[in-house]
Amino acid sequence: MISNVSPEPTISPELERLLAPPLRVEDLKIPVALITDLIFKLLFNEGDVSLARFVEVLRLHTQVLDDFLARMQQEHLVEITKTGGLGRLSYTYALTDAGTKRARDALERNQYIGPTPVDMDTYRQAIILQTSTRMHLTPEQVKHALKFLILPDGFHRRIGPAVNAGSSLFLYGPPGNGKTTIAQAVAKLLSGTDPIWLPHSLTIGGQVIQIFDPLVHIPWEDKFPSPESKKGTTTGGLGKTGQFAKMDKRWFLFQRPAVMVGGELTMDSLDLRFEPIAKFYEAPLQLKANGGMFLIDDFGRQQLSPQQLLNRWIVPLESGIDFLRLQSGQTLEVPFRQLIVFSTNLDPGDLVDGAFLRRIQMKVEVEGPDEKLFYQIFTTMCKVYNIPFDKNGFVYLLNKWFREPKRVMQAVHPRDILRTIIAICEYEDAPPTLAPDLIDEACRSYFVDLEKKRAWSTAASA
């Protein structure tokens, strides 16, 4: 990908100060009991745990954890089972009987074990700092991202400004012309821009909200693997030295996230979801997408209506702020900072009213190809599938299966027809060609005869 992003991205002084590692308990800005519970649960699960292991899992500074463990030792909740040559830094701990009881109580409250959650206020500030500057993708970058698609001249000019604006994009047009593929190209383009620092989880009101999703949050070092990551280890950021060694280890450096949903989207997935067994919350999709992209594919075919989605997001789309609610009734104000992409093959006028469309900054129609573009796509697909292109065969296809029945061309037709020809020829153990009889057989298998379908419906109703 054409990009001016390097393996060692820079960090602003403001963000560096905000994400400085807490060296005292009070600097964590979260309940002390939450950290104590994490220590109890890790000890209960793993038995003997070294200080290094606590640091690895809980992502807290060694001094902070040592202070906690020393106090818990004084209260006879943990005991030292092994010492080493580095003083307290080499100690290994286990639960006492009293500590085991406390650990069971901690697991009753919730079963979250992982990086120590970050307070909501720090999260808000970090997201705003990392999304307040507009992206600047160049025409060359956008054209490069779309290069595997055959699109009308200048199409990149419809996409680039919307991505740079970073607000919202509405892709519409007939099915089979690449709307989803365009959106996926945009997601890949965003993943190659400057990475983003995100926490594994948040806490507010003593509750834990897990943001991290392995399907959405891809470590930045996966893009630029370090020798450590190739060996199967990870730093959760970049390197163990340099400016990133000074960062709060509860924050991880990720590629810009991309959340993609289709007809399975429900209203519940846009709100905090409480896990009744684990007893902590999973972040809604738009919270996971912060700093990246949220694609709603097949818009209008979801279980919730477009109007319901409008009512849910009308304020976030305008203000950049979303409101979530805990089971206790407490309302959270969280940033709503991602590129929202709607993709539909339905008529926008039938889906939503003008008020909704006004709130979507850019609208891009992805039209079906004309004959010239269809020819370019077809010849390209012939090369991809190693089928000798035959102009007479192509003209035959065009006349009989598109011009005569007045069938609307779709960009996906060449690929699908050629795949069908290949399947037929493989069955007969013959080389694929663009012979008229093969084209007819493939098209009869691929296209639905609407006249016959209407006749069947009429006969059935009679």
Residue pairs with C-beta under 8 A, 6 or more apart in sequence:
1 141
1 144
1 145
1 188
1 189
1 192
2 138
2 140
2 141
2 144
3 141
3 192
3 193
5 192
5 193
5 194
7 223
7 224
7 238
8 238
8 242
9 194
9 195
9 220
9 238
9 253
11 197
11 243
11 244
11 247
12 129
14 129
15 126
15 129
15 130
15 197
16 243
16 246
16 247
18 122
18 125
18 126
18 129
19 122
19 126
19 197
19 247
19 248
19 251
20 246
20 247
20 248
21 61
21 246
21 247
21 248
21 249
22 28
22 29
22 60
22 61
22 64
22 248
23 61
23 63
23 64
24 64
25 32
25 35
25 64
25 67
25 68
28 35
28 60
28 64
28 116
28 119
29 119
29 121
29 122
30 116
30 117
30 118
30 119
30 203
31 203
31 206
33 206
34 116
34 117
34 203
34 206
34 208
35 58
35 60
35 68
35 116
36 68
36 72
36 106
37 106
37 109
37 110
38 58
38 112
38 113
38 116
39 54
39 58
39 65
39 68
39 69
39 72
39 78
40 77
40 95
40 99
40 102
40 103
40 106
40 107
41 103
41 106
41 107
41 111
41 112
41 113
42 49
42 53
42 54
42 57
42 58
42 113
43 49
43 78
43 93
43 94
43 95
43 99
43 103
44 95
44 100
44 103
44 104
44 106
44 107
45 113
46 53
47 94
48 81
48 82
48 92
48 93
48 94
49 92
49 93
49 94
50 82
50 90
50 91
50 92
50 93
51 62
51 65
51 66
51 69
51 88
51 89
51 90
51 91
51 92
51 93
52 89
54 60
54 65
54 69
55 61
55 62
55 65
55 249
57 113
57 114
57 115
58 65
58 114
58 115
58 116
59 115
59 116
59 200
59 236
59 248
59 249
59 250
60 116
60 249
60 250
61 249
62 89
66 88
66 89
69 78
69 91
69 93
70 88
72 78
72 99
73 79
73 80
73 93
76 96
76 98
76 99
77 95
77 96
77 98
77 99
77 102
78 93
78 94
78 95
78 96
78 99
79 93
79 94
79 95
79 96
80 91
80 92
80 93
81 92
81 93
81 94
82 91
82 92
83 90
83 91
83 92
84 90
84 91
95 103
109 279
110 208
110 278
110 279
110 280
111 277
111 278
111 279
111 280
112 201
112 208
112 210
112 278
112 279
112 280
114 200
114 201
114 210
115 199
115 200
115 201
115 249
115 250
116 250
117 199
117 200
117 201
117 202
117 203
117 208
117 209
117 250
118 199
118 201
118 202
118 203
118 248
118 250
118 251
119 202
119 203
119 204
120 202
120 203
120 204
120 332
120 334
123 199
123 202
123 334
123 335
124 333
124 334
124 335
126 197
126 251
127 290
127 291
127 335
127 337
128 335
128 337
130 196
130 197
130 291
131 166
131 290
131 291
131 335
131 337
134 164
134 165
134 166
135 163
135 164
135 166
135 190
135 193
136 164
137 160
137 163
137 164
137 189
137 193
138 160
139 156
139 157
139 160
141 189
142 156
142 159
142 160
142 163
142 189
143 156
145 185
145 186
145 188
145 189
146 155
146 156
146 159
146 182
146 185
148 185
149 178
149 181
149 182
149 185
150 369
150 373
150 376
150 377
150 380
150 411
151 178
152 367
152 373
158 362
158 364
159 169
159 182
159 186
159 364
161 362
162 168
162 169
162 339
162 361
162 362
162 364
163 169
163 186
163 189
163 190
163 339
165 361
165 362
166 339
167 317
167 339
167 340
167 361
167 362
168 317
168 339
168 340
168 341
168 342
168 359
168 360
168 361
168 362
169 186
169 339
169 340
169 341
169 342
169 360
169 361
169 362
169 363
169 364
170 341
170 342
170 344
170 348
170 357
170 360
170 362
170 363
170 364
171 179
171 182
171 183
171 341
171 342
171 343
171 344
171 364
171 366
172 179
172 343
172 344
172 345
172 346
172 348
172 363
172 364
172 365
172 366
173 179
173 345
173 365
173 366
173 367
173 368
174 345
174 367
174 368
174 408
174 410
175 345
175 410
176 368
176 410
176 411
176 412
176 413
177 366
177 367
177 368
177 369
177 410
177 411
177 412
178 366
178 411
178 412
179 297
179 343
179 344
179 345
179 366
180 295
180 297
180 343
182 366
183 260
183 293
183 295
183 297
183 341
183 343
184 260
184 295
186 293
186 339
186 341
187 258
187 260
187 292
187 293
187 295
190 256
190 258
190 292
190 293
190 339
191 218
191 223
191 255
191 256
191 258
191 292
192 223
192 255
193 256
194 256
195 220
195 253
195 254
195 255
195 256
196 253
196 254
196 255
196 256
196 257
196 291
196 292
197 237
197 247
197 251
197 252
197 253
197 254
198 211
198 212
198 217
198 251
198 252
198 254
198 257
198 290
198 291
199 211
199 212
199 250
199 251
199 252
200 210
200 211
200 212
200 250
200 252
201 208
201 209
201 210
201 211
201 212
201 280
202 208
202 209
202 211
202 283
203 209
204 326
204 330
204 332
205 326
205 328
205 330
207 280
207 281
207 326
207 328
208 280
208 281
209 272
209 280
209 281
209 282
209 283
209 287
210 280
210 281
210 282
210 283
211 217
211 283
211 287
211 288
212 252
213 283
213 288
216 257
216 258
216 259
216 288
216 289
217 252
217 254
217 255
217 257
217 288
218 254
218 255
218 257
219 229
219 234
219 236
219 252
219 253
219 254
219 255
220 237
220 238
220 253
220 254
220 255
221 229
221 234
221 235
221 237
221 238
221 253
222 229
222 255
223 255
226 235
226 238
226 239
228 234
228 235
228 240
229 235
235 244
236 249
236 252
236 253
237 244
237 247
237 249
237 251
237 252
237 253
238 244
238 253
239 245
244 253
256 291
256 292
256 293
257 288
257 289
257 290
257 291
257 292
257 293
257 338
258 289
258 292
258 293
258 294
258 295
259 285
259 286
259 288
259 289
259 292
259 293
259 294
259 295
260 295
260 297
261 269
261 285
261 294
261 295
261 296
261 297
262 296
262 297
262 298
262 301
262 302
263 298
263 301
263 302
263 303
264 302
264 303
265 285
265 296
265 302
265 303
265 304
266 302
266 303
266 304
267 304
267 308
267 312
269 284
269 285
270 284
270 285
270 286
270 312
271 284
271 324
271 325
272 281
272 282
272 283
272 284
272 324
272 325
272 326
272 332
273 281
273 282
273 284
274 280
274 281
274 327
275 281
275 282
281 326
284 324
285 294
286 294
286 316
286 322
286 336
286 338
287 322
287 324
287 334
289 338
290 334
290 335
290 336
290 337
290 338
291 337
291 338
292 338
292 339
293 338
293 339
293 340
293 341
294 338
294 339
294 340
294 341
295 341
295 343
296 302
296 309
296 340
296 341
296 342
296 343
297 343
298 343
298 344
298 345
299 306
299 342
299 343
299 344
299 346
299 351
300 306
300 344
300 346
300 351
301 346
302 309
306 351
306 352
306 356
307 352
310 352
310 353
310 355
310 356
313 340
314 355
314 356
314 359
315 321
315 322
315 323
316 322
316 336
317 336
317 340
317 359
317 360
318 359
319 336
320 335
320 336
320 337
321 333
321 334
321 335
321 336
322 333
322 334
322 335
322 336
323 331
323 332
323 333
323 334
324 331
324 332
324 334
325 331
325 332
326 332
340 360
342 360
344 351
348 357
348 363
357 363
368 408
368 409
368 410
368 411
369 377
369 409
369 410
369 411
370 409
371 398
371 409
373 411
374 398
374 409
374 411
374 413
374 414
375 394
377 411
377 414
377 415
378 389
378 394
378 414
378 418
379 389
380 414
381 414
381 415
381 418
382 388
382 389
382 418
382 434
383 389
384 415
385 418
385 419
385 422
385 432
387 418
387 421
387 422
387 432
387 433
387 434
388 433
388 434
389 434
390 433
390 434
392 434
393 433
393 434
393 435
393 436
393 439
394 434
396 434
396 436
396 439
397 417
397 434
397 439
397 443
400 439
400 440
400 443
401 407
401 439
401 443
401 447
402 409
407 447
416 446
417 439
417 442
417 443
417 446
418 432
420 442
420 443
420 445
420 446
421 432
421 433
421 434
421 438
421 439
421 442
422 432
424 432
424 438
424 441
424 442
424 445
425 431
425 432
425 433
425 438
432 438
